Amino acid sequence: MTSCVLGFDYGARWIGVASGNRISQSARPLAALTAQSGQPDWSRVDALLSEWKPEALIVGLPLARDGSEQKTSKAARAFADALGKRSRLPVHLVDERHSSQEAARRFAAQRTAGSARRRDAANIDSLAAAVILESWLTQTP
């Protein structure tokens, strides 16, 4: 059995993707997929699933500061549901509050260190997916 999991940071225009390892509890950004009206390019999603052969999928659930659901929560849940049906893999939703801020902080640190440039900012969604995935990995036995 594989120890690989894939994480997704759902957005109406971009969906960040990251791969993670349950053994090392680490994650790394993979790609940011374009979405049209909230719908991903399913052929790209299928290609990632085929390449990585994950045992589970993690989708960030955008919640309001007080923990309540918002309009984007419903869209993320619909994406997670479609992803689960399409892949026939378990899908876990993770509170993604503060993931974007952490991804922005990490990106800024990478720019300061010279390992990222401003043009790499398009990949911040995949960095957010890695943050979401790391959160799940460290909370799951």
C-alpha positions as CSV (number, residue, x, y, z in Angstrom):
1,M,0.0,0.0,0.0
2,T,1.2,3.5,-0.9
3,S,1.8,6.1,1.8
4,C,1.1,8.9,-0.7
5,V,-1.8,11.3,-0.4
6,L,-2.7,14.3,-2.6
7,G,-4.0,17.6,-1.2
8,F,-6.1,20.2,-3.0
9,D,-6.6,23.9,-2.3
10,Y,-9.9,24.4,-4.2
11,G,-10.6,27.8,-5.8
12,A,-13.0,29.0,-8.5
13,R,-10.1,29.9,-10.8
14,W,-7.1,27.9,-9.5
15,I,-6.9,24.6,-7.7
16,G,-3.5,24.0,-5.9
17,V,-2.3,20.5,-5.7
18,A,0.4,19.0,-3.4
19,S,1.7,15.5,-2.7
20,G,2.3,14.2,0.8
21,N,3.8,11.2,2.5
22,R,2.0,9.7,5.5
23,I,5.3,8.2,6.9
24,S,7.4,11.3,6.8
25,Q,4.3,13.6,7.4
26,S,5.7,16.0,4.8
27,A,4.1,17.6,1.7
28,R,5.4,19.4,-1.3
29,P,3.6,21.6,-3.9
30,L,3.0,20.0,-7.3
31,A,0.9,22.3,-9.5
32,A,-1.8,24.8,-9.8
33,L,-4.6,23.7,-12.1
34,T,-6.8,26.1,-13.9
35,A,-10.6,25.9,-13.2
36,Q,-13.4,27.2,-15.4
37,S,-16.3,28.4,-13.3
38,G,-15.1,26.3,-10.5
39,Q,-14.7,23.1,-12.6
40,P,-11.1,21.7,-12.8
41,D,-9.6,20.3,-15.9
42,W,-10.6,16.7,-14.9
43,S,-8.1,15.2,-17.4
44,R,-5.2,16.9,-15.5
45,V,-6.7,15.7,-12.2
46,D,-7.0,12.2,-13.6
47,A,-3.3,12.3,-14.8
48,L,-2.1,13.3,-11.3
49,L,-4.1,10.5,-9.7
50,S,-2.7,8.1,-12.2
51,E,0.9,9.3,-11.7
52,W,0.9,9.5,-7.9
53,K,-1.5,6.6,-7.1
54,P,-2.6,8.1,-3.7
55,E,-4.4,6.2,-1.0
56,A,-6.4,9.2,0.0
57,L,-7.3,12.8,-1.1
58,I,-7.4,15.9,1.1
59,V,-9.4,18.9,0.2
60,G,-9.2,22.2,2.1
61,L,-12.5,23.5,3.4
62,P,-12.7,27.3,3.5
63,L,-14.5,28.4,6.6
64,A,-15.2,31.9,8.0
65,R,-13.1,33.1,11.0
66,D,-15.8,31.9,13.4
67,G,-15.7,28.4,11.9
68,S,-19.0,28.8,10.0
69,E,-19.4,27.7,6.4
70,Q,-19.6,30.2,3.6
71,K,-20.4,30.2,-0.1
72,T,-16.9,28.8,-1.0
73,S,-17.4,26.0,1.5
74,K,-20.3,24.6,-0.5
75,A,-18.2,24.8,-3.7
76,A,-15.3,23.0,-2.0
77,R,-17.6,20.3,-0.7
78,A,-19.0,19.8,-4.2
79,F,-15.5,19.5,-5.6
80,A,-14.5,17.0,-2.9
81,D,-17.6,15.0,-3.6
82,A,-17.0,14.9,-7.3
83,L,-13.3,14.0,-6.7
84,G,-14.3,11.1,-4.4
85,K,-16.8,9.7,-6.9
86,R,-14.4,10.1,-9.8
87,S,-11.4,8.6,-8.0
88,R,-13.2,6.1,-5.7
89,L,-10.7,7.1,-3.0
90,P,-11.5,8.4,0.5
91,V,-11.6,12.2,0.6
92,H,-11.0,14.1,3.8
93,L,-12.0,17.7,4.3
94,V,-9.6,19.9,6.3
95,D,-10.2,23.3,7.8
96,E,-8.0,25.6,5.7
97,R,-8.3,28.8,7.7
98,H,-4.9,30.5,7.7
99,S,-3.4,28.2,5.0
100,S,-3.3,31.1,2.5
101,Q,-1.5,33.3,5.0
102,E,1.0,30.5,5.8
103,A,1.5,29.9,2.1
104,A,2.1,33.6,1.5
105,R,4.6,33.7,4.4
106,R,6.5,30.7,3.0
107,F,6.5,32.2,-0.5
108,A,7.9,35.5,0.9
109,A,10.6,33.5,2.7
110,Q,11.5,31.7,-0.5
111,R,11.8,35.0,-2.4
112,T,14.0,36.4,0.3
113,A,16.2,33.3,0.1
114,G,16.3,33.6,-3.7
115,S,14.6,30.3,-4.4
116,A,11.5,31.9,-5.8
117,R,10.7,34.9,-8.0
118,R,7.6,37.1,-8.3
119,R,6.5,35.2,-11.4
120,D,6.3,32.0,-9.4
121,A,3.5,33.5,-7.4
122,A,1.0,31.5,-9.6
123,N,2.2,28.5,-7.6
124,I,1.1,29.9,-4.3
125,D,-2.1,27.8,-4.6
126,S,-0.1,24.6,-4.7
127,L,1.9,25.9,-1.7
128,A,-1.4,26.4,0.1
129,A,-2.3,22.8,-0.8
130,A,0.9,21.7,0.8
131,V,0.1,23.6,4.0
132,I,-3.4,22.0,4.1
133,L,-1.9,18.6,3.5
134,E,0.7,19.0,6.2
135,S,-2.0,20.0,8.7
136,W,-3.9,16.8,7.9
137,L,-0.8,14.6,8.0
138,T,0.2,15.9,11.5
139,Q,-3.3,15.4,12.9
140,T,-3.9,11.9,11.5
141,P,-2.6,8.9,13.3
